[in-house]
């Protein structure tokens, strides 16, 4: 039987109420579509709107130092396991150690869970600013002509308070083609964010979303995939990493 390593704790009424009040406040101030592109959108090239599905109070998700599982066993076996490796750096490329993340995403059908903290969680990078996140590919959603490509939301912040927090969305597009982001209904209220598309790959023996295969020459990533496949087997999860990506995000320093 698979271990319950990502339990879906219920979202309390207090957190639902606070999150709703927070959403109203942000949509009239920092995330106001009339000013976001001229303010937050200009502060960082990877910045993106927080959106309406953020909920406060997410539980800690930590497997071990610098490694996190966001999806539960059923999701990993039913959907598409995705390994995202993030490197958080400062303006000059220096590691930002123990960076803090607040993560949320839709499931494989493009649906956010607003009843439990499923596919939501807080975690930290390691002392080198690196973190490996095992989750699933989020599904597309939205009106037929204005569909949003699947994406991961997260807020990343520096516990030492030397760098500005960043709210971003990182997208997974078919064949790594950012044209899939052109129909995004958020483009009506903020500029396109093609730079936020992950350069994803498919595991060498898997075919997924027309993504290029993971090159055997990327030995470090191949080793990471093998480690996670072994770990899922140890946790009695009948699944393997199907796709993934690696990206570096540089935080802006406080002036």
C-alpha positions as CSV (number, residue, x, y, z in Angstrom):
1,X,0.0,0.0,0.0
2,X,1.3,3.5,-1.0
3,X,2.4,5.7,1.9
4,X,0.4,8.9,2.6
5,X,3.3,11.3,2.0
6,X,1.2,14.3,0.8
7,X,-2.0,14.2,3.0
8,X,-4.8,16.4,1.8
9,X,-5.6,18.4,5.0
10,X,-8.9,20.2,5.0
11,X,-8.9,24.0,4.4
12,X,-10.6,25.6,7.4
13,X,-13.4,28.1,7.2
14,X,-11.0,30.7,8.7
15,X,-8.5,30.2,6.0
16,X,-11.2,30.3,3.3
17,X,-12.6,33.6,4.7
18,X,-9.1,35.2,5.1
19,X,-8.1,34.1,1.6
20,X,-11.3,35.6,0.1
21,X,-10.6,38.9,1.9
22,X,-7.0,38.8,0.8
23,X,-8.0,38.2,-2.9
24,X,-10.4,41.2,-2.8
25,X,-7.6,43.4,-1.3
26,X,-5.0,42.2,-3.8
27,X,-7.3,42.6,-6.8
28,X,-7.8,46.3,-5.8
29,X,-4.1,47.0,-5.0
30,X,-1.0,45.0,-6.0
31,X,-2.8,42.6,-8.5
32,X,-5.1,45.2,-9.9
33,X,-5.2,44.5,-13.7
34,X,-5.1,48.2,-14.4
35,X,-1.7,48.7,-12.7
36,X,-0.1,45.3,-12.4
37,X,1.8,45.4,-15.7
38,X,3.2,48.9,-14.9
39,X,4.2,48.0,-11.3
40,X,4.7,44.3,-10.3
41,X,5.0,43.2,-13.9
42,X,7.9,45.5,-14.5
43,X,9.8,44.5,-11.3
44,X,10.8,41.0,-12.6
45,X,10.6,39.3,-16.0
46,X,9.3,36.1,-14.4
47,X,6.6,37.9,-12.3
48,X,3.0,36.8,-12.9
49,X,-0.4,37.4,-11.4
50,X,-1.2,35.5,-8.3
51,X,-4.7,34.6,-9.5
52,X,-7.8,33.7,-7.6
53,X,-6.9,30.2,-6.4
54,X,-4.3,31.0,-3.7
55,X,-5.2,29.8,-0.2
56,X,-3.4,30.7,3.0
57,X,-2.3,28.1,5.5
58,X,-0.8,25.4,3.2
59,X,1.0,22.6,5.1
60,X,4.7,21.9,5.0
61,X,5.7,19.4,2.3
62,X,9.2,18.0,2.8
63,X,10.6,14.6,1.9
64,X,14.2,15.5,2.8
65,X,16.5,18.4,2.4
66,X,15.9,20.0,-1.0
67,X,13.4,17.4,-2.1
68,X,9.6,17.7,-2.0
69,X,6.5,15.7,-3.1
70,X,3.4,17.7,-3.9
71,X,1.1,15.1,-5.4
72,X,-0.3,12.1,-3.5
73,X,0.2,8.5,-4.6
74,X,-3.1,8.3,-6.5
75,X,-2.3,11.4,-8.5
76,X,1.2,10.2,-9.4
77,X,-0.3,6.9,-10.6
78,X,-3.3,8.3,-12.4
79,X,-1.8,11.5,-13.9
80,X,1.6,12.5,-15.4
81,X,4.5,12.6,-12.8
82,X,6.6,15.7,-13.4
83,X,9.9,16.5,-11.8
84,X,10.8,20.2,-11.6
85,X,14.3,21.2,-10.5
86,X,14.6,24.8,-9.4
87,X,17.7,26.8,-8.8
88,X,17.1,30.1,-6.9
89,X,19.9,32.7,-7.3
90,X,20.6,36.3,-6.6
91,X,21.2,39.0,-9.2
92,X,24.9,37.9,-9.7
93,X,24.1,34.2,-9.7
94,X,24.9,33.6,-6.1
95,X,22.8,30.9,-4.4
96,X,19.9,32.1,-2.2
97,X,20.0,29.4,0.5
98,X,16.9,28.0,2.2
99,X,14.5,29.9,0.0
100,X,10.9,29.5,1.0
101,X,8.1,28.4,-1.4
102,X,4.3,28.6,-1.2
103,X,3.0,26.4,-4.1
104,X,-0.4,25.7,-5.6
105,X,-1.6,24.1,-8.9
106,X,-4.5,22.5,-10.7
107,X,-4.8,18.7,-11.1
108,X,-4.4,16.9,-14.4
109,X,-7.9,18.0,-15.4
110,X,-7.2,21.7,-14.8
111,X,-9.2,21.8,-11.5
112,X,-8.0,23.5,-8.3
113,X,-9.0,21.8,-5.0
114,X,-10.5,24.5,-2.8
115,X,-11.7,22.0,-0.2
116,X,-8.4,20.5,0.9
117,X,-4.7,21.4,0.5
118,X,-4.3,18.9,-2.2
119,X,-1.5,19.9,-4.6
120,X,-0.6,22.8,-2.3
121,X,2.2,23.2,0.1
122,X,5.1,25.1,1.6
123,X,8.7,24.0,1.5
124,X,12.3,25.2,1.3
125,X,15.3,24.8,-1.0
126,X,18.5,23.5,0.3
127,X,21.4,25.6,1.4
128,X,22.5,26.0,-2.2
129,X,19.2,27.4,-3.3
130,X,18.2,24.2,-5.1
131,X,15.1,22.1,-4.8
132,X,13.6,19.1,-6.6
133,X,9.8,19.0,-6.7
134,X,7.8,15.9,-7.7
135,X,4.3,16.7,-8.8
136,X,2.0,16.1,-11.8
137,X,1.5,18.1,-15.0
138,X,-1.4,20.5,-14.3
139,X,-4.2,20.5,-16.9
140,X,-5.3,23.3,-19.1
141,X,-8.4,25.3,-18.2
142,X,-10.6,28.2,-19.2
143,X,-13.1,29.2,-21.9
144,X,-12.7,27.3,-25.2
145,X,-11.1,30.2,-27.1
146,X,-9.1,31.5,-24.1
147,X,-7.6,28.4,-22.6
148,X,-4.7,28.7,-20.2
149,X,-1.8,26.3,-20.6
150,X,-1.0,24.2,-17.6
151,X,1.1,25.9,-15.0
152,X,2.6,25.8,-11.5
153,X,2.0,28.8,-9.2
154,X,4.5,29.6,-6.5
155,X,5.7,32.5,-4.3
156,X,9.4,32.3,-3.6
157,X,11.0,34.4,-0.8
158,X,14.3,34.8,0.9
159,X,14.2,34.1,4.6
160,X,17.2,36.4,5.1
161,X,15.1,39.2,3.6
162,X,17.9,40.3,1.2
163,X,15.9,39.7,-2.0
164,X,12.4,40.7,-3.1
165,X,9.7,38.0,-3.0
166,X,8.6,36.8,-6.4
167,X,5.1,35.5,-7.4
168,X,5.3,33.6,-10.6
169,X,3.6,31.0,-12.8
170,X,5.7,28.4,-14.7
171,X,4.1,26.9,-17.8
172,X,4.2,23.4,-19.4
173,X,3.4,23.7,-23.1
174,X,3.0,21.0,-25.7
175,X,6.3,20.6,-27.7
176,X,7.7,23.5,-25.7
177,X,5.8,25.9,-28.0
178,X,4.9,29.1,-26.2
179,X,2.2,29.8,-28.8
180,X,0.0,27.7,-26.6
181,X,0.1,30.6,-24.2
182,X,-1.3,33.1,-26.8
183,X,-4.9,32.4,-26.0
184,X,-4.5,32.8,-22.3
185,X,-7.3,35.0,-21.0
186,X,-4.9,36.7,-18.6
187,X,-3.2,38.3,-21.7
188,X,-6.1,40.8,-21.7
189,X,-5.0,42.2,-18.3
190,X,-1.2,41.7,-18.5
191,X,1.4,41.2,-21.1
192,X,2.3,37.7,-22.4
193,X,4.8,35.8,-20.3
194,X,6.6,33.5,-22.8
195,X,9.7,33.6,-20.7
196,X,7.8,31.7,-18.0
197,X,7.5,28.6,-20.2
198,X,9.6,25.8,-18.9
199,X,11.9,24.0,-21.4
200,X,10.4,20.6,-20.5
201,X,11.6,17.1,-21.5
202,X,10.1,13.7,-21.6
203,X,11.8,10.7,-20.0
204,X,13.8,8.8,-22.6
205,X,11.3,5.9,-22.8
206,X,8.2,8.0,-22.5
207,X,6.2,10.1,-25.0
208,X,4.5,13.0,-23.4
209,X,3.0,16.2,-25.0
210,X,5.4,16.0,-27.9
211,X,8.3,17.0,-25.6
212,X,11.9,16.3,-26.6
213,X,13.4,13.3,-24.8
214,X,15.8,13.9,-21.9
215,X,19.3,13.6,-23.3
216,X,21.5,10.9,-21.9
217,X,24.2,13.6,-21.8
218,X,22.4,15.4,-19.1
219,X,23.8,12.9,-16.6
220,X,23.0,14.8,-13.5
221,X,19.3,15.0,-14.4
222,X,19.2,11.4,-15.5
223,X,20.6,10.5,-12.0
224,X,17.9,12.7,-10.4
225,X,15.2,10.9,-12.4
226,X,16.6,7.5,-11.4
227,X,16.6,8.6,-7.7
228,X,13.0,9.6,-7.8
229,X,11.9,6.5,-9.6
230,X,13.6,4.4,-6.9
231,X,12.0,6.5,-4.2
232,X,8.5,6.1,-5.6
233,X,9.1,2.3,-5.7
234,X,10.2,2.4,-2.1
235,X,6.9,4.4,-1.3
236,X,4.9,1.7,-3.1
237,X,3.9,4.2,-5.8
238,X,3.5,2.3,-9.1
239,X,4.7,5.2,-11.3
240,X,7.9,6.8,-12.7
241,X,8.9,10.3,-13.8
242,X,7.3,10.9,-17.2
243,X,8.5,14.4,-17.8
244,X,10.3,17.3,-16.1
245,X,12.2,20.5,-16.4
246,X,15.0,22.5,-14.9
247,X,15.2,26.2,-14.6
248,X,17.0,29.0,-12.7
249,X,15.2,32.0,-11.2
250,X,17.1,35.0,-10.1
251,X,15.6,37.1,-7.4
252,X,16.0,40.9,-7.3
253,X,17.9,42.3,-4.4
254,X,16.5,45.0,-2.2
255,X,18.0,48.3,-3.1
